[in-house]
């Protein structure tokens, strides 16, 4: 029996991509009975991997082949793991966004890299290993979607792998391979079991900061309504999942498909029994869509608001005309509040020509009571238009310190980050942001239900992995206490004058007022 280990360094969410690889292989390969898979998930907190590379390798030494999903900010750790596995004569396959964006920089200790959509390529690679007990280069040259080392020290790339056109031919991820902690009820979500799903792949847009179109190509494919509903019902029956996190880049744009999903859930007796959290584009989110999502029981929607000024928004969306307007962002939030849906807004600061006044306009979205937000510093990730621009300017390189592209914003990471803004001193921007980040902690803790179930589920997670969750709980408790201390200290000096609130109404150009804009 050949043993294949698949390593995930991002255990904050179920590693769906690795599960798809296994399910595809087990359905379509003639060698499926000769191969044994295992997913190894490594703990992390606050964006940091909690396990040292040599400790990670200890959990991988029994495998013949190890596949690793590459994430840019973790790439140095990935290379360390590859080097240690190489010394133990274990073959390493890399896949994911980073190696797909920079195939020419395939680490020397990695045997091969998978570029783009991986199911068919991975199957052919593992089949080759079963047949040859290795990866002969003559055979690799005949597999689409690969990069591998040549005898002269270079890196060869094979023909691009064509996308899978029939999305329903891809079997859902087999959750039996995942860490079962993913199916312990979460106190952040009302002590319910949360299931992660994808209902589509790809995105036709070319936002300057996003590598999705480079990885998937700009071909957008979605699973049928029947496929999606069947997967939901399976997860509910098998793991008692009642909240579904939809991790699509663009899955909510298919209105007619969601109408059919609604009809199927109603027909099968599940409409209203499930909750949905998803990303949504503000420019297509009108009242008709809002009513549909309310009927489906979408309880939280995440919007890529990005910026509060049209000039910055156009830059980030990589468009010359107002495809998504700032007014669309306010409309989307107002509709969600009108229909009693929770909102999570994603904001990006630090664009090249952004001024401090522009940033303040963007941060107005953080002042809406009860609305959760995430503020990100514009980051030039490989495979994005922004990366190419920064490469030309000498701000980044293909051999850089990848930790400088760390996505989490903390006082430890911010000043090490690549900074593309040309107008605002870095310290001035940080002083503006840190207050907002602390206030977000208060919003988050206010949404946690304090009950016996909450503490019971916290202890279940702690018992499942004491090392990881003791650290997570300790850090978050400190953040909560600090945030509340600062909040209440500030209240001593606060005067209650509602008319001075900056987030009561906003008049648009037509003279009408939005609810909270």
Secondary structure, 3 states (H helix, E strand, C coil): CEEEEEEECCCCCCCHHHHHHHHHHHHHCCCHHHEEEEEEECCEECCEECCCHHHHHHCCCCCCEEEEECCHHHHHHHHHHHHHHHHCCCEEEEECHHHHHCHHHCCCCCCEEECCCCHHHHHHHHHHHHHHCCCCHHHHCCCCCEEEECCCCCEEECCCCCCCCCHHHCCCCCHHHCCHHHHCCEHHHCCEEEEEECCEECCCCCCCCCCHHHHHCCCCEECCHHHHHHHHHHHHHHHCEEEEEECCCCHHHCHHHHHHHHHHHHHHCCCCCCEEEEEECHHHCCHHHHHHHHHHCEEEEEEEEECCCHHHHHHHHCCCCCCCCHHHHHHHHHHHHHCCCEEEEEEEECCCCCCHHHHHHHHHHHHCCCCEEEEEECCCCCCCHHHHHHHHHCCCCCCCCHHHHCCCCCCCCHHHCCCCCCCCCHHHHHHHHHHHHHHHHHHHHHCCCCCHHHHHHHHHHHHHCHHHHHHHHHHHHHHHHHHHHHHHHHHHCCCCCHHHCCCCCEECCCCCEECCC
